[in-house]
Amino acid sequence: MTVVTIEDATVLTPNVEHKNFTQTDIIIPKGTELQGEVKLINGLRKGEPFQYRLFYTKDNQIIYTNKIKPNKMETTEIKLGIDGDKPLVIDLPKITKDRNALYGAVLGAVAGFAYTNYKGKDAKTKLVYTLGGAVLGLVAGRLVTKRKDITIKK
């Protein structure tokens, strides 16, 4: 992974006795491009268990991840198929909020309330029919919704 420092980063050294990290006098200047990987390290912070998110450079220097940002987006081209030469188009479904369930719940609640109001029932019965209508409308709205699957085209 290639990253760039967004501010001066102090190199850390492990403190085995206290299970944490201490700062050294070595400073990596802002704008330096580094190679390495992000690691999660379990340790202690103020005597409590803590998980450190650190960047280990190829030169075995350790810095905090809040001092870096990815240099560039690395892309990988994946070729599927028998021969592996023809690229495929993959359509992913749009992830949107499902409003059909919400509309169904509102309409069910209104219908339940309207029915009990028309029949002249008491407040407790109105509440039960309103909540029951909302639940039925919610279920009906979810059943009506059709979700798209991932499609792959050659």
C-alpha positions in Angstrom: 0.0 0.0 0.0 1.3 3.4 -1.0 0.5 6.4 1.3 1.5 10.0 1.7 1.9 11.7 5.1 -0.6 14.6 5.5 1.4 16.2 8.4 4.6 15.6 10.2 4.5 12.1 11.6 6.5 11.0 14.6 7.9 7.5 14.5 6.8 5.2 17.3 8.5 2.5 19.1 6.8 -0.4 21.0 6.9 -0.2 24.8 6.7 -3.9 25.7 6.6 -3.2 29.5 3.5 -1.1 29.3 2.0 -2.7 26.2 1.8 0.6 24.3 3.8 2.8 22.0 6.1 5.8 22.7 7.2 8.5 20.4 10.8 8.8 19.2 12.8 11.8 18.0 12.5 10.7 14.3 10.0 12.7 12.3 8.7 11.8 8.8 8.0 15.2 7.1 4.7 16.1 5.5 4.2 14.9 1.9 6.5 11.9 2.2 5.5 8.9 0.1 5.7 5.6 2.1 5.2 1.9 1.3 3.8 -0.5 3.9 0.7 -1.8 5.5 -1.9 -1.0 8.1 -2.0 -3.3 11.2 -4.3 -3.5 14.2 -2.4 -4.1 17.4 -3.9 -5.0 20.8 -2.4 -3.2 23.7 -3.2 -1.0 26.7 -4.1 2.6 26.9 -4.4 4.2 30.4 -4.4 0.7 31.8 -7.5 -0.3 29.7 -7.4 -2.7 26.7 -7.1 -0.8 23.4 -6.6 -1.6 19.8 -4.0 0.6 18.0 -4.4 1.2 14.3 -0.8 1.7 13.0 1.0 1.9 9.7 4.1 -0.2 9.4 6.5 1.1 6.7 8.8 -1.2 4.7 11.7 0.3 6.7 10.0 -1.1 9.9 9.0 2.4 11.1 5.6 2.7 12.9 3.3 5.7 12.7 -0.3 6.5 13.5 -2.8 6.1 10.6 -4.3 9.5 11.2 -1.1 11.0 9.8 -1.4 9.4 6.4 -3.8 9.1 3.5 -3.7 6.7 0.5 -1.6 8.0 -2.3 -3.8 6.8 -5.2 -6.5 4.4 -5.7 -5.2 1.0 -6.9 -7.5 -0.7 -9.4 -7.5 -4.2 -10.5 -9.0 -5.4 -13.8 -10.8 -8.7 -13.4 -11.5 -10.7 -16.6 -14.0 -13.4 -16.3 -15.0 -16.0 -18.9 -13.6 -19.0 -20.6 -10.8 -17.3 -22.4 -10.2 -14.5 -19.9 -9.8 -11.9 -22.7 -13.3 -10.6 -23.0 -14.2 -8.1 -20.3 -17.7 -8.5 -18.7 -20.1 -5.7 -17.6 -21.5 -6.2 -14.1 -24.6 -4.3 -13.2 -25.0 -3.8 -9.5 -28.4 -2.9 -8.1 -28.9 0.5 -6.7 -29.1 0.5 -3.0 -32.0 2.8 -2.1 -34.4 3.1 0.8 -37.5 1.0 0.4 -40.5 3.4 0.5 -43.1 0.8 -0.4 -42.9 -0.7 3.2 -43.3 2.8 4.7 -46.3 3.7 2.5 -47.9 0.3 3.2 -47.5 0.8 7.0 -49.1 4.3 6.8 -51.9 3.2 4.6 -52.6 0.2 6.8 -52.7 2.3 9.9 -55.1 4.8 8.3 -57.3 2.0 7.0 -57.4 0.4 10.5 -58.2 3.7 12.2 -60.9 4.6 9.6 -62.6 1.2 9.9 -62.8 1.4 13.7 -63.9 5.1 13.6 -66.6 4.2 11.1 -67.9 1.3 13.3 -67.8 3.6 16.4 -65.4 1.5 18.5 -63.7 2.6 21.7 -60.2 4.1 21.8 -58.5 0.9 22.8 -59.9 -1.0 19.8 -59.0 1.9 17.5 -55.4 1.6 18.7 -55.2 -2.1 18.2 -56.7 -1.9 14.7 -54.4 1.0 13.8 -51.3 -0.9 14.9 -52.5 -4.1 13.3 -53.1 -2.3 10.0 -49.7 -0.7 10.2 -48.0 -4.1 10.6 -50.1 -5.7 7.8 -49.3 -2.7 5.5 -45.6 -3.0 6.3 -45.6 -6.7 5.5 -47.6 -6.1 2.3 -45.2 -3.3 1.2 -42.2 -5.6 1.6 -43.8 -8.4 -0.3 -44.6 -6.1 -3.2 -41.1 -4.8 -3.5 -39.0 -6.6 -6.0 -35.2 -6.5 -5.5 -32.8 -6.6 -8.5 -30.1 -9.2 -8.6 -26.6 -8.7 -9.9 -26.5 -9.2 -13.6 -23.4 -10.1 -15.7 -23.4 -9.3 -19.4 -20.8 -10.4 -22.0 
